[in-house]
Amino acid sequence: MSDGRETIVQALVETASRYGFRGVRATNFYREWPETICVLNLQKSSWGPQFYVNAAVWFKRLGPERRPKEYNCHIIWRVDSLMTSEQSKAFTEALDLDHSIPDDRRYSLIKEGVDTYGFGLLARCESEQAALQIASENGPTVRVALKARGQEKAD
């Protein structure tokens, strides 16, 4: 068994390429659309060998960023926050290197999670309207910046 980090990164890289995302330093994956920039970020915990996966959308019209940090984006969510409690628990354990999980199991849990609730949703955010619709469909677990909400009401 590896230390697990390579397995996490491999699952992200392979899934990212299927959706047209490009990786930067194996922790940030970007896809640019005419109206939006979509980001998937692998975040390391400051407190231990745990990781988190964040998904975010930047509205180009609201700022000239080329590679926005996910925490500055107009829409952001933690991938596991959209899952059922059972799925979220398994996904979170797969991202926690303190949990002894076989590499193939860790890989499949992460790939499945980011396929559905990360890259899969971000791939649908090709416009501001589509991104706001996805945020609306997924309720309070998705943070939407007031600037973006104001634009939604104006449209």
C-alpha positions as CSV (number, residue, x, y, z in Angstrom):
1,M,0.0,0.0,0.0
2,S,1.2,3.5,-0.8
3,D,1.1,6.4,1.6
4,G,-2.3,7.3,0.0
5,R,-1.6,10.8,-1.3
6,E,-0.5,9.4,-4.7
7,T,-3.8,7.5,-5.0
8,I,-5.8,10.6,-4.2
9,V,-4.0,12.6,-6.8
10,Q,-4.2,9.9,-9.4
11,A,-8.0,9.6,-8.9
12,L,-8.3,13.4,-9.4
13,V,-6.0,13.6,-12.4
14,E,-7.8,10.8,-14.3
15,T,-11.2,12.2,-13.6
16,A,-10.2,15.8,-14.4
17,S,-9.0,14.9,-17.8
18,R,-12.3,13.2,-18.7
19,Y,-14.1,16.5,-18.1
20,G,-11.5,18.7,-19.8
21,F,-9.9,20.1,-16.6
22,R,-6.2,20.8,-16.5
23,G,-4.2,20.3,-13.3
24,V,-1.8,22.9,-11.7
25,R,0.6,21.3,-9.2
26,A,-1.8,18.3,-8.7
27,T,-3.8,20.3,-6.2
28,N,-5.9,22.7,-8.5
29,F,-7.8,21.8,-11.6
30,Y,-9.2,24.4,-13.9
31,R,-11.6,24.6,-16.8
32,E,-12.4,27.8,-18.5
33,W,-15.7,28.6,-20.2
34,P,-16.7,31.9,-21.9
35,E,-18.5,33.2,-18.7
36,T,-16.9,31.1,-15.9
37,I,-13.8,29.5,-14.6
38,C,-14.4,26.2,-12.8
39,V,-12.0,25.0,-10.1
40,L,-11.5,21.8,-8.2
41,N,-9.1,22.0,-5.3
42,L,-7.4,19.4,-3.2
43,Q,-6.8,20.9,0.3
44,K,-4.5,19.4,2.9
45,S,-5.6,19.7,6.5
46,S,-3.4,21.8,8.8
47,W,-4.1,19.3,11.6
48,G,-3.2,15.9,10.2
49,P,-3.1,13.7,7.1
50,Q,-6.6,14.5,6.0
51,F,-7.6,16.1,2.7
52,Y,-10.7,17.9,1.5
53,V,-12.0,18.5,-2.0
54,N,-13.5,21.9,-2.8
55,A,-15.3,22.8,-6.0
56,A,-15.8,26.4,-7.1
57,V,-16.9,28.7,-9.9
58,W,-15.5,32.1,-10.8
59,F,-17.7,34.6,-12.8
60,K,-15.3,36.2,-15.3
61,R,-17.4,39.3,-15.6
62,L,-17.0,40.0,-11.9
63,G,-13.2,40.0,-12.0
64,P,-10.2,39.5,-14.3
65,E,-8.7,36.4,-12.5
66,R,-7.0,33.8,-14.7
67,R,-6.4,31.1,-12.0
68,P,-8.6,32.0,-9.1
69,K,-8.2,30.4,-5.7
70,E,-11.2,28.4,-4.9
71,Y,-11.8,30.3,-1.6
72,N,-12.1,33.6,-3.6
73,C,-14.7,32.2,-6.1
74,H,-18.3,33.3,-6.4
75,I,-19.7,29.9,-5.8
76,I,-18.0,27.2,-3.7
77,W,-18.8,23.9,-2.1
78,R,-17.1,21.0,-0.4
79,V,-17.6,17.9,-2.6
80,D,-18.7,15.7,0.4
81,S,-21.3,18.2,1.5
82,L,-23.6,17.3,-1.4
83,M,-23.4,13.5,-0.7
84,T,-25.7,11.4,1.4
85,S,-24.3,10.9,4.9
86,E,-23.2,7.3,4.1
87,Q,-21.4,8.5,0.9
88,S,-19.9,11.4,2.7
89,K,-18.5,9.2,5.5
90,A,-16.9,6.8,3.0
91,F,-15.5,9.7,0.9
92,T,-14.1,11.5,4.0
93,E,-12.5,8.3,5.2
94,A,-10.9,7.8,1.8
95,L,-9.4,11.3,2.0
96,D,-8.1,10.6,5.5
97,L,-4.7,8.9,5.4
98,D,-5.1,7.9,9.0
99,H,-7.7,5.4,7.8
100,S,-6.1,2.2,6.5
101,I,-7.9,1.6,3.2
102,P,-6.6,-0.5,0.3
103,D,-5.4,1.8,-2.5
104,D,-7.9,0.5,-5.0
105,R,-10.8,1.2,-2.7
106,R,-9.5,4.7,-1.8
107,Y,-9.1,5.4,-5.5
108,S,-12.6,4.2,-6.5
109,L,-14.3,6.1,-3.6
110,I,-12.5,9.4,-4.5
111,K,-13.0,9.0,-8.2
112,E,-16.7,8.2,-7.8
113,G,-17.2,11.2,-5.5
114,V,-15.5,13.8,-7.6
115,D,-17.0,12.4,-10.8
116,T,-20.6,13.0,-9.5
117,Y,-20.2,15.9,-7.0
118,G,-17.1,17.7,-8.2
119,F,-16.0,17.6,-11.9
120,G,-19.4,16.3,-13.0
121,L,-21.3,19.4,-11.5
122,L,-18.5,21.8,-12.5
123,A,-18.7,20.6,-16.1
124,R,-22.3,21.9,-16.2
125,C,-21.3,25.4,-15.0
126,E,-20.4,26.7,-18.5
127,S,-22.4,29.9,-17.9
128,E,-23.3,32.1,-14.9
129,Q,-26.9,31.1,-15.2
130,A,-26.1,27.3,-15.2
131,A,-23.7,27.8,-12.2
132,L,-26.4,29.6,-10.2
133,Q,-28.9,27.0,-11.1
134,I,-26.7,24.2,-9.8
135,A,-26.1,26.3,-6.6
136,S,-29.9,26.7,-6.2
137,E,-30.5,22.9,-6.8
138,N,-28.0,22.0,-4.1
139,G,-29.3,24.4,-1.4
140,P,-27.5,25.7,1.7
141,T,-24.4,23.5,1.4
142,V,-23.3,25.7,-1.6
143,R,-21.9,29.1,-0.7
144,V,-22.8,31.8,-3.2
145,A,-21.2,35.2,-2.9
146,L,-23.6,38.1,-2.5
147,K,-22.1,39.7,-5.6
148,A,-23.2,36.7,-7.6
149,R,-26.6,36.5,-5.9
150,G,-27.2,40.2,-6.8
151,Q,-26.4,39.4,-10.4
152,E,-28.9,36.5,-10.4
153,K,-31.7,38.8,-9.2
154,A,-30.7,41.4,-11.8
155,D,-31.0,38.9,-14.6
